[in-house]
Amino acid sequence: MSNAPLCYNRFMRYRAYLLTAERKLELTTVETPLRKGELLVKVKAALTCGTDTKMYLRGHAKFPFPSLFGHEMAGVVEAAGDGVKGFGPGDAVMVPVSAPCLACSPCRRGLENLCETLFGEKVWGAFAEYCVIPARVAALNTFAKPPALPFAEAALLDPLASVVQALDAVAAPPASRVLILGGGPMGYLHAVTARQYGHAVTVADINPGRLEIYRGLGFPVAGAAGSWEEEAAESFDVVMECSGSPPAFASGLTALAPGGALCLFAGHASGEVLSFDSAALHYKHQRLVGSFHYGRQAVAAARTLLVERVLPLGPLFSGTYPLDRLHEVMELILDGKGMKYVVEP
């Protein structure tokens, strides 16, 4: 039987994963309409992500069970809804998760990453044979994928856009000394992007296996928290906190040079309180910077980095699996094995 989607009055049927409970995935047939302005994309590569892992392990307040699963993807247009311009069947595309409305107060102030309806239309359900691209994303943030760019690398558009947004937020002077706290997939993207921008980058992580990856790429590395702060004291112009760990935040402040900036990139639990020496921030003229998601400018810059293939992305991918082995992939991640995995429907 063909795996191509069936179409009844513009309704599409295809196999997709539903997360039905904690650590419970069901590969089932879903039916979804193709509305005006939308694209139906045949998924060629979908990637694992920290958000997916959190959902898989303990659910997510904004995605009640059962929920479609996965959001980092790239593929080929299968069908286009009425009114779509610029793309048609057979076009290879790369997409982020969202696009701004351009009309709300944050959008008008240039804060597209804080759009009031940012996730009202989102790309969701990438661990599937096909994925629907909402009209807003199709119109504003969908790009052609060049033939030379592998689908797996094109699927990094979403996380890389977040990294670009964060590095822009800290506004690091040229040739800054940058410390990445947390060497997971997002830390990796921060490290290679910051180095591409001309900064001197050091990576700190508690996982020795991860540190070997960075050593192989020529990055200076630091081990477990508590063993390096004295040596690193006030030596970094920028600290990117990518672990979500309060102790890492404290270590980052210790390592921050006068006039430096610490960026809280990783999310923390709601209500979690982080402490800092306000006098140190005041007299050393340091900055604490938050960064969340991205706007169109960061997406475009991330696409340029991917299309130009200037980042060493190979070490980021720990393996490739077919769609029906997604359970294995998620358990590998929970066991702390690997960085990102590619799922190819």
C-alpha positions as CSV (number, residue, x, y, z in Angstrom):
1,M,0.0,0.0,0.0
2,S,1.3,3.5,-0.9
3,N,2.4,5.8,1.9
4,A,1.2,8.8,0.0
5,P,-1.4,10.9,1.7
6,L,-5.0,10.3,0.8
7,C,-7.1,13.3,0.0
8,Y,-10.8,13.6,0.5
9,N,-12.1,17.1,0.0
10,R,-8.7,18.5,0.9
11,F,-8.4,16.3,4.1
12,M,-5.1,14.5,4.4
13,R,-4.5,11.2,6.1
14,Y,-1.0,10.0,7.0
15,R,0.9,8.3,9.8
16,A,2.1,10.4,12.7
17,Y,3.2,10.0,16.3
18,L,0.9,11.0,19.2
19,L,2.4,11.4,22.6
20,T,-0.5,9.8,24.6
21,A,1.1,9.8,28.1
22,E,4.5,10.2,29.8
23,R,6.9,8.0,27.8
24,K,4.0,6.6,25.7
25,L,4.1,7.1,21.9
26,E,1.6,5.8,19.4
27,L,2.2,5.7,15.7
28,T,-1.3,6.2,14.3
29,T,-3.2,7.6,11.3
30,V,-4.2,11.2,11.6
31,E,-6.6,13.2,9.4
32,T,-6.1,16.9,9.0
33,P,-7.5,19.5,6.6
34,L,-5.4,21.5,4.3
35,R,-6.6,25.0,4.7
36,K,-6.1,28.2,2.7
37,G,-2.5,29.3,2.7
38,E,-1.1,26.1,4.2
39,L,1.5,23.7,2.9
40,L,1.6,19.9,3.3
41,V,5.2,18.8,3.5
42,K,6.5,15.3,3.1
43,V,9.0,15.0,6.0
44,K,12.5,14.0,4.9
45,A,14.3,14.6,8.2
46,A,13.0,15.3,11.7
47,L,15.3,16.0,14.6
48,T,15.1,15.3,18.3
49,C,15.1,18.4,20.6
50,G,15.2,19.2,24.3
51,T,11.6,20.3,24.3
52,D,10.6,17.0,22.8
53,T,12.5,15.2,25.6
54,K,10.9,17.2,28.3
55,M,7.4,16.5,26.8
56,Y,8.2,12.8,26.5
57,L,9.5,12.5,30.1
58,R,6.9,14.5,31.9
59,G,4.4,16.1,29.5
60,H,3.9,19.8,28.8
61,A,1.4,22.3,30.2
62,K,0.7,23.8,26.7
63,F,0.4,20.4,25.0
64,P,-2.0,18.2,26.8
65,F,-2.1,14.5,26.0
66,P,-2.7,13.2,23.4
67,S,-0.5,15.6,21.3
68,L,1.4,15.5,18.0
69,F,5.1,15.1,18.6
70,G,8.2,16.8,17.1
71,H,8.8,20.1,15.5
72,E,12.3,20.3,13.9
73,M,12.0,19.2,10.3
74,A,12.6,19.8,6.6
75,G,11.0,18.2,3.6
76,V,9.4,18.4,0.2
77,V,6.1,20.1,-0.5
78,E,3.4,17.5,-1.3
79,A,0.4,19.9,-1.7
80,A,-0.3,23.6,-1.4
81,G,-3.5,25.1,-0.1
82,D,-5.4,27.8,-1.9
83,G,-3.6,31.1,-2.0
84,V,0.0,29.9,-1.4
85,K,2.6,31.9,-3.3
86,G,6.1,30.9,-4.0
87,F,5.9,27.1,-3.3
88,G,4.3,24.2,-4.9
89,P,4.5,20.3,-5.1
90,G,8.1,19.1,-5.4
91,D,9.8,22.1,-3.8
92,A,12.3,21.3,-1.0
93,V,11.7,23.6,2.0
94,M,13.1,24.4,5.4
95,V,10.9,25.9,8.1
96,P,11.1,27.1,11.7
97,V,8.3,26.5,14.2
98,S,6.6,29.9,14.1
99,A,6.1,33.3,12.5
100,P,5.0,36.6,14.1
101,C,1.7,38.2,13.5
102,L,3.3,41.6,12.7
103,A,0.4,43.5,14.2
104,C,0.5,43.1,18.0
105,S,2.3,45.5,20.4
106,P,5.5,43.5,20.7
107,C,5.7,43.0,17.0
108,R,5.3,46.7,16.3
109,R,8.1,47.3,18.8
110,G,10.4,44.9,16.9
111,L,10.0,42.1,19.5
112,E,8.8,39.5,17.1
113,N,10.0,36.7,19.4
114,L,7.5,37.9,22.0
115,C,4.5,38.1,19.6
116,E,1.3,37.7,21.5
117,T,0.0,34.9,19.2
118,L,3.4,33.4,18.3
119,F,2.3,29.9,18.8
120,G,-1.2,30.3,17.7
121,E,-0.1,28.9,14.3
122,K,2.9,26.6,14.8
123,V,4.7,23.8,13.0
124,W,4.0,20.7,15.2
125,G,4.0,17.0,14.5
126,A,7.3,16.5,12.7
127,F,7.6,12.9,13.7
128,A,5.3,11.8,11.0
129,E,5.2,11.1,7.3
130,Y,3.8,14.6,6.6
131,C,3.6,17.8,8.4
132,V,1.2,20.8,7.9
133,I,2.9,24.2,7.7
134,P,0.4,26.9,8.9
135,A,-0.4,29.8,6.6
136,R,1.5,32.4,8.7
137,V,4.7,30.3,8.7
138,A,4.2,29.4,5.0
139,A,3.9,33.1,4.1
140,L,6.6,34.6,6.3
141,N,9.2,32.0,7.4
142,T,9.4,29.2,4.8
143,F,12.5,29.0,2.7
144,A,13.6,27.0,-0.3
145,K,16.2,24.4,0.6
146,P,19.2,24.3,-1.8
147,P,20.0,20.9,-3.2
148,A,23.5,20.9,-1.6
149,L,22.1,21.3,1.9
150,P,21.2,18.0,3.5
151,F,17.7,17.7,4.9
152,A,19.0,17.0,8.4
153,E,21.0,20.2,8.4
154,A,18.1,22.2,7.0
155,A,16.0,20.9,9.9
156,L,18.3,22.8,12.2
157,L,16.7,26.1,11.1
158,D,14.5,26.4,14.2
159,P,17.1,25.8,17.0
160,L,19.8,27.7,15.1
161,A,17.5,30.7,14.9
162,S,17.2,30.7,18.7
163,V,20.9,30.7,19.0
164,V,21.4,33.6,16.6
165,Q,18.7,35.5,18.6
166,A,20.6,34.9,21.8
167,L,24.0,35.9,20.5
168,D,22.5,39.0,19.1
169,A,20.9,39.8,22.4
170,V,24.2,39.8,24.3
171,A,25.7,42.2,21.7
172,A,29.2,40.9,22.3
173,P,32.1,43.1,21.0
174,P,34.3,41.6,18.3
175,A,36.7,38.8,19.4
176,S,35.0,38.4,22.8
177,R,35.9,35.6,25.2
178,V,32.7,33.4,25.3
179,L,32.0,30.6,27.8
180,I,29.2,28.1,26.9
181,L,27.8,26.4,30.0
182,G,26.2,23.1,28.9
183,G,27.6,21.2,26.0
184,G,24.4,19.6,24.8
185,P,22.9,20.2,21.3
186,M,22.0,23.9,21.9
187,G,25.4,24.5,23.6
188,Y,27.0,22.9,20.5
189,L,25.1,25.3,18.2
190,H,26.1,28.2,20.4
191,A,29.8,27.2,20.3
192,V,30.2,26.7,16.6
193,T,28.1,29.9,15.8
194,A,30.0,32.1,18.3
195,R,33.3,30.9,16.8
196,Q,32.1,31.5,13.3
197,Y,31.3,35.1,14.5
198,G,35.0,35.5,15.5
199,H,34.8,34.9,19.2
200,A,37.1,32.8,21.4
201,V,34.9,30.0,22.7
202,T,35.3,27.7,25.7
203,V,32.8,25.0,26.5
204,A,32.0,23.6,30.0
205,D,30.0,20.4,30.6
206,I,29.9,17.6,33.2
207,N,29.8,14.9,30.5
208,P,33.3,13.8,29.5
209,G,32.1,12.2,26.3
210,R,30.6,15.5,25.2
211,L,33.8,17.4,26.0
212,E,35.7,15.0,23.7
213,I,33.6,16.1,20.8
214,Y,34.6,19.7,21.5
215,R,38.2,18.9,22.0
216,G,38.2,17.2,18.6
217,L,37.0,20.5,17.1
218,G,39.7,22.5,18.8
219,F,37.6,24.1,21.5
220,P,39.1,24.7,25.0
221,V,36.9,22.8,27.5
222,A,36.2,22.8,31.2
223,G,34.9,20.0,33.4
224,A,32.6,19.7,36.3
225,A,31.4,22.8,38.1
226,G,33.5,23.6,41.2
227,S,36.8,22.5,39.6
228,W,37.4,25.5,37.3
229,E,35.8,28.6,38.6
230,E,38.9,30.0,40.3
231,E,41.0,29.5,37.2
232,A,38.2,31.1,35.0
233,A,37.4,33.9,37.4
234,E,36.5,37.1,35.6
235,S,37.9,35.8,32.3
236,F,34.9,35.8,30.0
237,D,33.2,38.7,28.3
238,V,30.1,36.6,27.6
239,V,28.6,33.6,29.3
240,M,25.8,31.7,27.6
241,E,24.0,29.6,30.2
242,C,22.6,26.6,28.1
243,S,22.2,24.0,30.9
244,G,19.2,25.3,32.9
245,S,21.1,24.6,36.1
246,P,21.1,27.1,39.0
247,P,24.6,26.0,40.0
248,A,25.8,26.7,36.4
249,F,24.2,30.1,36.6
250,A,26.2,30.8,39.8
251,S,29.4,29.5,38.2
252,G,28.7,31.7,35.1
253,L,28.6,34.8,37.3
254,T,31.9,33.9,38.9
255,A,33.5,33.6,35.4
256,L,32.0,36.9,34.1
257,A,34.5,39.7,33.4
258,P,33.7,43.4,34.3
259,G,31.4,44.8,31.6
260,G,30.4,41.3,30.6
261,A,27.0,39.8,29.9
262,L,25.5,36.5,31.1
263,C,22.6,35.2,28.9
264,L,20.0,32.9,30.4
265,F,19.3,30.9,27.3
266,A,18.1,27.6,28.8
267,G,14.6,27.7,30.4
268,H,14.2,27.3,34.2
269,A,11.2,26.0,36.1
270,S,8.4,28.5,36.7
271,G,9.0,30.3,40.0
272,E,12.6,29.3,40.3
273,V,14.6,32.0,42.0
274,L,18.2,32.7,41.0
275,S,20.4,34.8,43.3
276,F,23.3,37.1,42.4
277,D,25.4,39.8,44.1
278,S,23.7,43.0,43.0
279,A,26.8,45.1,44.1
280,A,29.0,43.0,41.8
281,L,26.7,43.7,38.9
282,H,26.5,47.3,39.7
283,Y,30.2,48.1,40.2
284,K,31.4,45.8,37.5
285,H,28.8,47.1,35.1
286,Q,27.7,43.5,34.2
287,R,24.4,42.5,32.5
288,L,22.0,39.7,32.8
289,V,20.2,39.0,29.5
290,G,17.3,36.8,28.8
291,S,16.6,35.3,25.4
292,F,13.6,33.4,24.1
293,H,12.7,32.0,20.7
294,Y,13.4,34.3,17.7
295,G,12.1,36.8,15.1
296,R,12.3,36.8,11.3
297,Q,15.7,38.4,11.3
298,A,17.3,35.6,13.3
299,V,15.6,33.0,11.1
300,A,17.0,34.6,8.0
301,A,20.5,34.8,9.5
302,A,20.3,31.2,10.6
303,R,19.3,30.1,7.1
304,T,22.3,31.9,5.7
305,L,24.6,30.1,8.0
306,L,23.1,26.8,7.0
307,V,23.0,27.4,3.3
308,E,26.6,28.6,3.3
309,R,27.6,25.5,5.2
310,V,30.1,27.3,7.3
311,L,29.3,25.5,10.6
312,P,30.7,22.0,11.4
313,L,27.4,20.3,12.0
314,G,28.3,16.6,11.5
315,P,29.3,15.9,15.2
316,L,25.9,17.1,16.3
317,F,24.1,14.1,14.7
318,S,24.4,10.9,16.7
319,G,22.5,8.6,14.4
320,T,19.7,8.1,11.9
321,Y,16.6,6.0,12.6
322,P,13.4,5.2,10.7
323,L,10.1,6.5,12.0
324,D,8.9,3.3,13.6
325,R,11.9,3.3,15.9
326,L,11.3,6.6,17.6
327,H,10.8,5.0,20.9
328,E,14.4,3.7,20.8
329,V,15.6,7.2,20.0
330,M,13.9,8.8,22.9
331,E,15.2,6.3,25.3
332,L,18.7,6.7,24.0
333,I,18.4,10.4,24.8
334,L,17.1,9.8,28.3
335,D,20.1,7.5,28.9
336,G,22.4,10.5,28.1
337,K,23.6,8.9,24.8
338,G,24.3,11.1,21.9
339,M,23.4,14.7,21.0
340,K,20.7,14.9,18.3
341,Y,19.1,12.1,16.3
342,V,17.7,12.2,12.8
343,V,14.4,10.5,12.1
344,E,13.7,9.7,8.5
345,P,10.1,8.7,7.6
